[in-house]
Amino acid sequence: MNTIKVKKYSDVIEEFVAAGTITPGMLVELDTTGKVKAHSDEDGNVLPMFALEDELQGKTIDDNYVATDPVQVWIPYRGDQVNAILAAGENVSIGTFLTSDGTGKLHAAPALTSTGDAPLQIVGVATEAVNAASADARIIIRIV
């Protein structure tokens, strides 16, 4: 898969300035200055926002943004499918719920001990089985 937007029912794209290095497919968040950075709150609340490849500059999903670059950010809706990044060491099955690992990547959601604000923490569900045993891997997820 050579694109971040796998299946889109919406196409909300915003442009922000990168606060640091960002890989396309990374889950991102706004910092206090309005720049985007890798989502930093492990298993925390999240507005799903993913860095897109910079296709306007002829770049691919393998080309990182660096600090001060303009970053194309997709804000997918429920049901959209994203080519995201699964953190190294994760082995997930189809149907596994995923949350932020705190570095802009995703990992299997922890077991819930209370209901609290858990629905805001889930980013998506795996649509394929992926074993990222030794390195980060791409995974297609559906936004929930």
C-alpha positions in Angstrom: 0.0 0.0 0.0 1.6 3.3 -1.2 -0.8 5.7 0.4 -2.1 6.6 3.8 -5.7 7.1 2.8 -6.9 3.5 2.1 -10.6 4.1 2.1 -12.1 7.5 2.7 -15.7 8.5 3.1 -14.6 12.0 4.1 -11.7 14.1 3.1 -10.9 16.5 5.8 -7.3 17.6 5.3 -5.5 20.4 7.2 -2.0 21.8 6.8 0.2 22.3 9.9 3.8 23.0 10.6 5.9 20.0 11.8 7.3 20.4 15.4 9.8 17.6 14.7 10.3 14.5 12.5 7.0 13.0 11.4 6.5 9.8 9.3 3.5 9.6 7.0 0.9 7.3 8.7 1.9 8.6 12.1 -0.8 9.5 14.6 -0.3 13.2 15.3 -1.5 15.9 17.7 -1.3 19.6 18.0 1.2 21.0 20.5 0.7 24.2 22.4 2.1 26.4 19.6 -0.3 24.9 17.0 2.3 22.7 15.3 1.9 19.0 14.9 4.0 16.3 16.5 3.8 12.6 17.1 0.9 11.8 19.5 2.5 11.6 22.9 -0.1 10.3 25.4 0.2 6.6 25.6 -3.3 5.1 25.7 -4.6 8.6 26.2 -7.4 10.5 24.6 -7.0 11.2 21.0 -8.5 13.0 18.0 -7.5 10.7 15.1 -5.2 12.8 12.9 -2.7 11.1 10.6 0.2 12.6 8.6 -0.2 12.0 4.9 2.5 11.5 2.3 3.6 14.8 0.7 2.5 13.8 -2.7 2.4 17.5 -3.9 6.2 17.4 -3.6 6.5 14.0 -5.2 7.3 12.3 -1.9 6.0 8.9 -0.7 5.0 7.3 2.6 8.7 6.5 3.2 9.7 10.2 3.1 9.6 11.9 6.6 8.7 15.5 7.3 11.3 17.4 9.3 10.8 20.3 11.8 9.2 23.4 10.1 8.0 21.4 7.0 4.3 22.0 6.2 2.5 18.7 7.0 -0.6 17.5 5.3 -2.8 16.0 8.0 -5.9 13.9 7.4 -8.7 13.8 10.0 -10.5 10.6 9.2 -14.0 9.8 10.3 -15.6 6.6 11.6 -15.3 3.9 9.0 -12.4 5.4 7.1 -9.4 3.1 6.6 -5.8 4.3 7.4 -2.4 2.9 6.5 -1.0 3.5 10.0 2.2 2.4 11.8 2.2 -0.5 14.3 4.8 -0.2 17.0 7.7 -2.8 17.1 7.0 -5.7 19.3 3.2 -5.8 18.6 1.5 -8.9 17.2 -2.2 -8.1 16.5 -5.1 -10.1 14.9 -8.0 -8.8 12.8 -10.4 -7.1 15.1 -7.8 -6.0 17.7 -8.6 -2.5 19.1 -5.6 -0.1 18.9 -4.5 2.9 20.9 -1.6 5.3 20.8 1.8 4.0 22.0 2.9 7.6 22.9 5.3 7.9 20.0 2.8 8.4 17.1 2.5 4.7 16.5 -0.3 2.3 17.5 -0.4 -0.8 19.8 -3.0 -3.2 21.1 -5.4 -1.5 23.5 -4.8 -2.5 27.1 -7.5 -4.4 28.9 -10.1 -2.1 30.4 -10.5 -2.1 34.1 -13.3 0.6 34.1 -15.4 2.3 31.5 -14.3 5.9 32.3 -13.2 7.7 29.1 -12.1 4.5 27.3 -14.0 5.1 24.1 -11.9 8.3 23.4 -8.7 6.3 23.7 -9.4 3.7 21.0 -8.1 5.0 17.7 -9.1 2.1 15.4 -9.5 -1.6 14.9 -7.1 -3.8 12.9 -8.4 -5.0 9.5 -5.5 -7.3 9.1 -3.2 -9.5 11.2 0.3 -8.0 11.5 3.3 -9.2 13.5 5.7 -6.3 14.1 8.0 -8.5 16.2 11.3 -6.7 15.4 10.5 -3.4 13.7 7.7 -1.0 13.2 5.2 -2.2 10.5 2.4 -0.8 8.4 -1.1 -1.8 9.3 -4.5 -1.0 7.8 -6.9 0.1 10.5 -10.6 1.2 10.5 -11.3 4.3 12.5 -13.9 3.6 15.2 
